Amino acid sequence: MRLKDALILTPVMIFGALNVCAGLDARTNAGIDTRAHNHPADTLPPVETKAPFAGYRSAFAGQTRIAGAKTTTPYKVEKIANKLGNPFAIVAMPDGRLMVTLKSGTMEIHDRNGALVKKITGLPEVVYAGQGGLLDVAFDPKFASNKMIYWSYAEKVAGGSATAVAKGKLDEAAGKVDNITVIFRQTPATKGNLQFGSRLVFERNGDLFVSLGEKFAPDVRVQAQQLNSYLGKIIRITTDGKPAAGNPFANQPDAKPEIYSYGHRNPDGLEIDPSTGELWETEFGPHGGDEINHIRPGRNYGWPVITYGLEYSGDKVGDGIQQKAGMEQPVYYWDPVISPCGICFYAGSAIPEWKDNLFIAALSGQQLDRIIIRNNKVVGEERLLTDKDQRFRDVAYSNNMLFAITDDGDIYRISKQ
């Protein structure tokens, strides 16, 4: 759960975690912002200037509050759609159009200029409450020929709710999905409607990664450390929902064979670096301690045993430790939080300095975060779109452009000027 999510979704929990960042210089002309910065990258002070919530000592230099960076290539920001509803994901389709998921239970296809092309309805019922609803969507690697799509959603089941993954054949002309099959259901179910995850991303070999939240409550979050539970995990499955070949715990008794990594809190960002094929994740911390993780098979990412955050009450989480043998350190963390949600890598050449950079949609941070990674280390950070006063929910890359969507249902297109 994130603090400003709580403000909107569960009003009884009001925990301010709003980052008010310095705005970028901009010129506005007919709804288009044109920006150019003339500062060299990696030489500026850290972009975060606020006092930390927890203030724990980092494990290594550069793990937090890295040097700032500024984009030097002129670029423009255009609002191409607005007030679409309550979105969760924006995903580039194989043909360059955009698929938007709305948490209420429908999808929408939009063209590159933001215009609505088709609504997709008739999907399985979702738990549209708290942070639940229709979540992510992914396109089969052979979508051009088989038209298969996959999506995650909060499902009502005996015992409460859980994250599920379904697939079906997209019939765009009819605005529906045919032959729907649920291929995975998270267990155990819980009563809460917070921290479902979930993102979907296909590995190069055609297997599907799914990120699963730990459902927030202290009495169940401990299962993030348990291999007989799907709570707080990243799993890898086939397109039929079977455990993918070579999963790290496939031969371990009492372990779920789908599990790829564990010890996660609420992994709402998941993406493969197109230049390396390696998996990266962003994860909501509690009161402080949002993370970027380089995901490797069989690794334990520590929650709730180690964290750079605090309970929302201000108390320590567990023993209040940040390091433990056998548990992975985040590549990078934020304190105070930015609420990192959807992520993507910039794979284009139009803005050369963005090549292979990680872009993060930030909710409470109200920004698009640009992260420069070299040799699996963060070496620079830039905050974009801070002047929009919007909670950014997801970001997608397509054809040398970025498309960011906000909680208000606005789509911004960012491209070279």
Buried (B, 14 or more C-beta within 10 A) or exposed (E): BBBBBBBEBBEEEEBEBBBEBEEBEBEEEEEBBBBBBEEEBBEBEEBBEEEBBBEBEBBEEBBBBBBBBBBBBEBBBBBBBEEBEBBBBBBBBEEEBBBBBBBEBBBBBBBBEBEEEBEBEBBBEBBBBBBBBBBBBBBBBEBEEEBBBBBBBBBBBEEBBBBBBBBBBBBBEEBBBEEBEBBBBBBBBBEBBBBBBBBBBBBEEEBBBBBBBBBBBEEBBBBBBBBBBBBBBBBBBBBEBEBBEEBBBBEBEEBBBBBBBBBBBBBBBBBBBBEEEEBBBBBBBBBBBBBBBBBEBEBBBBBBBBBBBBBBEEEBBBEEBBEEEEBBBBBBBBBBBBBBBBBBBBBBEBBEBBEBBBBBBBBBBBBBBBBBBEEEBBBBBBBBBBBBEBBBBBBBBBEBBBBBBBBBBBBBBBBBB
